[in-house]
Amino acid sequence: MSPQVEPLLQDDTLKVALDLQDQWRQSGWVPTLPHQFPPIADTPQLRVDLREESRVVKTYWQAGDLYQVRLEINRFEDYKRPSEERYLILLDIAKPWVKP
């Protein structure tokens, strides 16, 4: 996922993020700090938040003591498509660094 080759439209970005979370959930992963960084959900408020250029939406997921991921979405100014809202997805994976 990182580095992402092309910034995506908002609908495509949310589709990827929701699919990743579904895969993690089905594999037994759990959200880390869900009150502070809840799983990404396709809501009207989230879509508004994503449109703010300085806003980063993020969530953390953990697989026991093995792995933790941070999934971030932020708006990206794409000079090839200046009239479109485009987004980047950042995915970090490592040994758990935040306790659930």
Secondary structure as a PSIPRED ss2 file (coil, helix, strand):
# PSIPRED VFORMAT (PSIPRED V4.0)

   1 M C   1.000  0.000  0.000
   2 S C   1.000  0.000  0.000
   3 P C   1.000  0.000  0.000
   4 Q C   1.000  0.000  0.000
   5 V C   1.000  0.000  0.000
   6 E C   1.000  0.000  0.000
   7 P C   1.000  0.000  0.000
   8 L E   0.000  0.000  1.000
   9 L C   1.000  0.000  0.000
  10 Q H   0.000  1.000  0.000
  11 D H   0.000  1.000  0.000
  12 D H   0.000  1.000  0.000
  13 T H   0.000  1.000  0.000
  14 L H   0.000  1.000  0.000
  15 K H   0.000  1.000  0.000
  16 V H   0.000  1.000  0.000
  17 A H   0.000  1.000  0.000
  18 L H   0.000  1.000  0.000
  19 D H   0.000  1.000  0.000
  20 L H   0.000  1.000  0.000
  21 Q H   0.000  1.000  0.000
  22 D H   0.000  1.000  0.000
  23 Q H   0.000  1.000  0.000
  24 W H   0.000  1.000  0.000
  25 R H   0.000  1.000  0.000
  26 Q H   0.000  1.000  0.000
  27 S C   1.000  0.000  0.000
  28 G C   1.000  0.000  0.000
  29 W C   1.000  0.000  0.000
  30 V E   0.000  0.000  1.000
  31 P E   0.000  0.000  1.000
  32 T E   0.000  0.000  1.000
  33 L C   1.000  0.000  0.000
  34 P C   1.000  0.000  0.000
  35 H C   1.000  0.000  0.000
  36 Q C   1.000  0.000  0.000
  37 F C   1.000  0.000  0.000
  38 P C   1.000  0.000  0.000
  39 P C   1.000  0.000  0.000
  40 I C   1.000  0.000  0.000
  41 A C   1.000  0.000  0.000
  42 D C   1.000  0.000  0.000
  43 T C   1.000  0.000  0.000
  44 P H   0.000  1.000  0.000
  45 Q H   0.000  1.000  0.000
  46 L H   0.000  1.000  0.000
  47 R H   0.000  1.000  0.000
  48 V H   0.000  1.000  0.000
  49 D H   0.000  1.000  0.000
  50 L H   0.000  1.000  0.000
  51 R H   0.000  1.000  0.000
  52 E C   1.000  0.000  0.000
  53 E C   1.000  0.000  0.000
  54 S C   1.000  0.000  0.000
  55 R C   1.000  0.000  0.000
  56 V E   0.000  0.000  1.000
  57 V E   0.000  0.000  1.000
  58 K E   0.000  0.000  1.000
  59 T E   0.000  0.000  1.000
  60 Y E   0.000  0.000  1.000
  61 W E   0.000  0.000  1.000
  62 Q E   0.000  0.000  1.000
  63 A E   0.000  0.000  1.000
  64 G C   1.000  0.000  0.000
  65 D C   1.000  0.000  0.000
  66 L C   1.000  0.000  0.000
  67 Y E   0.000  0.000  1.000
  68 Q E   0.000  0.000  1.000
  69 V E   0.000  0.000  1.000
  70 R E   0.000  0.000  1.000
  71 L E   0.000  0.000  1.000
  72 E E   0.000  0.000  1.000
  73 I E   0.000  0.000  1.000
  74 N E   0.000  0.000  1.000
  75 R E   0.000  0.000  1.000
  76 F E   0.000  0.000  1.000
  77 E C   1.000  0.000  0.000
  78 D C   1.000  0.000  0.000
  79 Y C   1.000  0.000  0.000
  80 K C   1.000  0.000  0.000
  81 R C   1.000  0.000  0.000
  82 P C   1.000  0.000  0.000
  83 S C   1.000  0.000  0.000
  84 E C   1.000  0.000  0.000
  85 E C   1.000  0.000  0.000
  86 R E   0.000  0.000  1.000
  87 Y E   0.000  0.000  1.000
  88 L E   0.000  0.000  1.000
  89 I E   0.000  0.000  1.000
  90 L E   0.000  0.000  1.000
  91 L E   0.000  0.000  1.000
  92 D E   0.000  0.000  1.000
  93 I E   0.000  0.000  1.000
  94 A E   0.000  0.000  1.000
  95 K C   1.000  0.000  0.000
  96 P C   1.000  0.000  0.000
  97 W C   1.000  0.000  0.000
  98 V C   1.000  0.000  0.000
  99 K C   1.000  0.000  0.000
 100 P C   1.000  0.000  0.000
